[in-house]
Amino acid sequence: MAPWQKGAADFLSMLTVMDPGGNEMVGLDDLARVSRASLRKGERLHRAPDVTVGGTDMYHLAGASDKYLFHDEYGVAYLGSVVTILIDLDKAIPANKREHIRESILASVTWH
């Protein structure tokens, strides 16, 4: 299988985050909890072990987003913004290939 390549459907989202005290350091547990609280109706993602992406620790939520897709969300507060990597893969793709795709995407991330 070829490594992941950037395509039109790829999604990286960023939004500004600061706590009321002006502290930009929001923990992974808090970020994951907020994300889980805002899931679409019927979506059931579990907290998977944190992962290191490009040298930066990120929370990981994983699970079926509907009857056709597996959803992975990785997130971190980085330089005052919440950066999330969202990966949706068809359940028809064998599990080992889905894992290879996820690893390939995460291996391509660099922080500037």
N, C-alpha and C positions, 0 to 999 in steps of 0.2 A: 504494500500500500504506500502510495506517495505521501510525503509529509503535507500537513495542512498548508493551504495557501489562502491569502486574503481574498475574499469574495464580497459581492454586493450584499449578501444576507448576513454578514458578520456584524456583531453588535458589541460595542464597548460603550458603557454609559458612565457619565460623570455628573455629580451634583455637589453643590457646596454643602459642607457640614461643619458646624461649630456648636459646641455646647453653650448654654447661656453664660457661662463664666469666661468665654472666649478661648477655652482650651481646645486646640485642634486635634488632640490625641484622643480619639474615640476608640475604645477597645473592640476587638474582633467579636467577643461575645455579645456586646451591645449591638453592633452592626447586624450580626446574624439574627438576633432577636427581633429587631425592627423589621428586617426583611421578611422573616417568617410571618410576622404579624400583618404584613401587607400583601400576602399571597392572594391570588385570584381564588374565587370560590371553587372548591373542589380540589385545589392543588395541595398536595401533601408532601412537602419536602422535609427531609430529616437533616440534622446537623451532622455532617461527616467530619472526619479529622481535618484540621487546618492543613494547608499545603504551603510550600514555599515556591513562589513564582518569581523568577528573575532575582532571587535573593531577598524577596519581601514576603513575609508571612501573610496569608489571606485566609479568611474563613471559607468554608465550603458547605453549601447546601446541595442536596441531591435527592432525586426521586422522580416519579412519573408525574409529568405535568398534565397529561390527559391519557387516553387509552392508546395513543399512537407515539408519544414522545417521552424520552427521558430528558430531564432538565438538570443541568449543573449550573450553579451560581457560585462564583468566587468573588470576594470583596475585601476591601481594605480602605481605611482613611489614609490618604496620601497627599501631602502638601495642601491640606485644607479641603480636599474634595474626597468624596466617596467614589472609588473606582470599582466597577463591577465588570466581570467577564461572564457573559451568559452563553451557555452552549446547550442547544436543543438538538438531539439526535433521534432519528427514527428507531423505534423498537425493533424494526425488521433487520437492522444492522446487527450482526453478531456481537455479543458482549466484548469479546477480545478486540474486535475492530473499533468499537466505540471507545474503549479505553485507549487504544493507540491514537485515535483522533484527538481525544482530550489531551493526552500527554504531548502530542505534537503542537497543539494550539498553545498550551501553557509554556512549552519550551521556546516558543517564538517571542515571548513577551520580554521587553526590555523597559527599564524605567529611566526617564531623563529628567 
